[in-house]
Amino acid sequence: MILTTPLLERLAREGEVHVVATPANATVLTNHPAVASVIVYDKRNVDSGVGGLRRVAAQLRDTRATTAYMAQGSWRSAALARLAGVPGVGFDTSAGRWLYSRRVVYRKDWHHAQRLWALANDPHEDASLSAESLRPSLYPGPSDRAPVTALLQAAGVRDGEPLIALAPGSVWATKRWPSYDALARELVALVPDARVVVLGAAGDAPLAAAIGIAVQQRGGPPLIDATGKLSLLGSAALLSRCTVLVTNDSAPLHLASAMNTPTVALFGPTVPAMGFGPLADRHVVLGRDALTCRPCSAHGGQACPLGHWQCMRDMTASEVGAAVAPMFDPPREPRDASPLR
């Protein structure tokens, strides 16, 4: 959903944009000026089954939309558009492609934001797209920023005090770099004036605790644990106040791209060439390019297929710390919060 926002902004120049989204994804678009409305499709609960599909199709029909751009290529999404009587446009590799009125070539060599943008645009224009036009956009509101302010005030963060964000989690075990605690010890020495803040879901709290112990052992200032305490837009608001984010190939990477927060991205079983690398102006990607087993799957997995997990184990804390330190000079420009670029 985050990487769809450049497409939404492009479409909003021509008319109203309505988005069908799951409950979790719908919240990401709150306050977004390119979006006229969000139709929530809770396919696992109240909108399950054929009855739910028909109810949501009726809502989509009421928008009087003329085209449905299939950013999510499932057969269910295609059936929804067909039931609503809205012609669908999607990728030629999607499961629902047989129900589309037009198919677009899925370019494996493009960033996914560019692939999505191409659903509604001239393919000859795609090659000249700027990085700025492809960068996603999010708009945290007062209700998203208030918990961030409260969290930082409770932690005693001073105005202007630099923050280093770490995002150690992922739903895929092989994507989780195992040395964030060692990195935290490095950062206390490299950037002693900075505070470390950990982002993630509630399930990432044990990872944050281990990082906090490492910071304490090195005599650094207390860790700020934000795991499970912020919404996605709240996490984006927090990242807008951070000097740099260190993250696995996971959602915080895209939140940082949207807020133009400098990013050090750690790729193990996956690679940026698959289309999901960072889009912030300043970013560094670290990975073990010499390993012939990479990438091993589209998402990573719960265990290394070969048992060695070298793609992550071989990345050292000193290597990652060396990529973080230059992000502090010169300071970055804050993201422009104008409604449309």
N, C-alpha and C positions, 0 to 999 in steps of 0.2 A: 504493500500500500504506500509506503514512504516513497519508493522509487517511481510510483505512478504519478506523483505530483507534478513533474514537468509536463507530462501529457495533459493533465487537468488544467494547468495554467494556459497551455496552448489552446485547448478547446474553449476555454472561458472567453477568449477574445472574440469568438464567433457566436456565443449564445450561452444559455444556462446549462450548467453541468450538474447532473444528478448521479450519485454514486450508490451502487448496491454493495453493501459490505457486511461482514460478520460483526457481531457485537464487539469483539476485541479490536478489530481494525477500524470500526466506525469512529471510535474515540480519537484516533490519530488525526482525523480531518476536522475536528472541532476548531472553529474560528477561521478555517481556511477560506480566504476571500475568493478562491476560484470555484468553490463548491456551493451550488444553490441549495441542495438538500442531500441528505444521506438516508437511504432506505436500508434499514437494518434487516438482514436476512439471518435469522437464528435457526439455521438448518438442523441443528442438533437438539433443539428443544421445541419452542412454540411453533416454529415453521417447518417442522420435520414432515416428511412424507409428501404425497401429491397435493394434499390440501394446503399445506404451507407454501408449496411452490406456486400454486394458483393464487393464493392471497398476495404474495409478493409480486407476482406478475401483474396483478390488477393495480397495485401501487405504482409499478413501473409504467404501465399503460397510461395512468393518470398524469404523468409528467409530460406526455406528448413528445417524448424523445423520438428523434428520427433515426438515430444510429446507436447501436450498443457496441462499445469497444471492449473486447474481451481480454482485459489484463490478466484475468485468472481464467485459464483455458479448459476448465472441467466441462464434462457433458452437462452437468446440472446448470451451470451458468448459461450455456448455449440453449438449453431447453427453456430456461427462464425467459430469455430474450425472445425465443420463438413463440412462447405462450403469450407474451405481451404484444406480439405483432411488431417487434422492432428488429430491423435487419441487423445481423451481427457481423462484426469484423474481428478476426483473430488470427493467430499464427497457424501456419500450415502443419505444425507439429502437435497442436493441441488435441486433447481427447475429444473435444466437441466440434472439431473442424468440419464435420459432415453437415452440421446445421448452420454453418456460416453462409452469409451472402457473398462475402469476399474474404480471401485468405492472403495473409502477408507472410513473406519469407522470414523465418526465424533465423537471425544471423548469430551464429555461435561466437563470432569474433567481436561482437559489440558488447558494451556494457548494457546491463539489463534496462537501465533508465533510457538508453538510446533505443533499444529494441521496442520498449513500450511506446516511446515517443513516435516511432515509425508507424505505429498502427493507424495514425490519423494524418500522416504528413507525407510530402513528396519524398520518395527515396533518394532523389538526386540532391536534395537539400541536406540529407542526413550526414553526408561525408564532411560537411563544413560546420557542423554544430560545435559551438564553443563549450568549454567545460562549465561555464557559468549557466548556460541554458539547460544543461543536463543536471545541474545540482538540484536535489530535492528541496522542498521548503515545508516547514512546519511553523505553526503560530500558537505557541503556548499563551494562554490567557491568564488573568489575575488568579483564577482558582488553581492553576497549575504552578504559578510562580510563588504563591503564598507558602505552600509547604516547603519549598526550597529555601526561602528566606528564613522560615522558622527552624529548619534543620541546621542551617549554617550559623544562625544566631545562637542556637543551643550548644553548638560545638565551639563557640567563641571565635569564629572566623572574623578577622578584622577586614575593614574595607580595603580592597586592593590586594589582599593576601592571595598569592597564587595557589591554584588548586590543580592537582594532578588526578585525573579520573582513571580508575582501573575498572575494567569490565571482565572479570575472570570466568563468567559463566557461559554456558551454551547447553541447549537441549541434547546436543550430540557430544558424547564424552570425548571422542578423539579430537574435537575442535578446542578443547580446554587446555591451553598451555599450562603445564603443571608448576611453573616457577614464579608465579606472581608474588609469593611471599619473599623469595630471594630478590626479586626486582625491587620490592618495597625497601629492603635493606640497602640496596644500591642507591635508590633515590634519596634516602635520608642523607647520604654522603654527597651525592651529586648536586642536589637542589635542597639544601637544608632549610631554606626559607619557605618552602612549599608545603601545603597540607595534602595528604592523600585521602581521596574519597572513593569509595567502592560503590559502583552501580550494579543493579541486577534485580532479579526476582527474589521473592522471599526464600526460595530454595537455595539461593547462593549465599545465605548468611554464614554457613560454616566456612566458605572460602574467604569471606570478609573477615571472619574471626581469626583465621590463620594469618592473614595479611596484617591485621592489627597487632597480633603478638610479635610479628617480625619487626614492625615499626617500633614497637615499645622496646624490644631487645636492643635495637640500635640507638635508642635514646631520642627518637623523633617525636614530633608533636602527635597528640592522640589522633587515631584514625577517625574519619567521618564515615559511618556506615549508613548508606542510603538503600541497601537491599530491601526490597519489599515495601518501601515507604513512599514511593512516588509512582504516579501514572507514567505512561510513555511520554506524554507531553511534559509532565513534570521532570522526567529524566532529561528531555531535550532542553528544558529551561535551565537545569543544573549544568548541562554540558556547555551552554552558552556562556557560563561564568568560569569555565575551566580553561587553563592554558593549553592542555593537551589531554588526549584520551589514549590509553593503551587498551586494545581490545582484541578479542578473537574475531573470527569471521561470524558475527552474530548481529542481532538487531542494534545494539549501541553504535556499531560502526556507521549504520545508515542514519541514526539520529544525529551523530556528529557531523556527517556530511551535510545534513539539512541545516545545521546551525553553524556550519563552516568552522568547526572546532578542529584545530590541528590533530592529526590522528597517526598513531603508530599501530598498524594492523598486523596481526600475527596469523599467518595462514599455514595450516598443517596439511590435513588430508584434502583440502580444497585449494584452488588457486584463483587469483584475481581474473585470469583469462576466461573463467567461466561466466564473468559478467557482474560480479558483486563486490568489486573492490571499492576503496574509499574515494569520495569525490570532493572532499575539502581541498581548499587551495593548497594547503601544506599537509602533506602526508608522506609516510614511509611505509612500505610493505616489506615485511621480513618473512622469509620462508627458506626451505632447503630445496632450491631449484635443481640441484644435481641428483636428487632422488628420482629414479625412473618410475617408482610406484605412485608418484603423485600426478594427478589427483586419483584417489582410489574409489571415489563415488561422488554423486552429485551433492551430497549433504555432509559427508563424513559419516561416521557410524559410532556404535557404542564400544567397539574394540577394533584395534588395528588388524586388518586381514592377514598380515604377515607376522604379527606378534611383536615387532620391534618398536613401533611408534617413533621412529627416528625423526620424523617430520616435525614433531613437537619437542621431544626430549633433547634433541641436539641444539635447540636454540637456548643460548645462555642469558642469564640475567644481565651480565655486563654488556652483551651485544644489544639487548633491548634498551638498557639504560643509556647507552651511547647514542641511540636514535632519539631518545626523549630529550636529552639535555639541550640540543640546538633549538628546540621548539620555543625556548624561553627568550631567544634573542634573534631578531627584534620581536616586539610584541605584535600579536595579530590584530587585524582590523575586525571590529564586531560585525556580525552579519547585518546587512541592510534588511529592515523589517517592513519595507514598502509592500503593499498588497500584491502587486504583480511586477515582474521584472520586464 
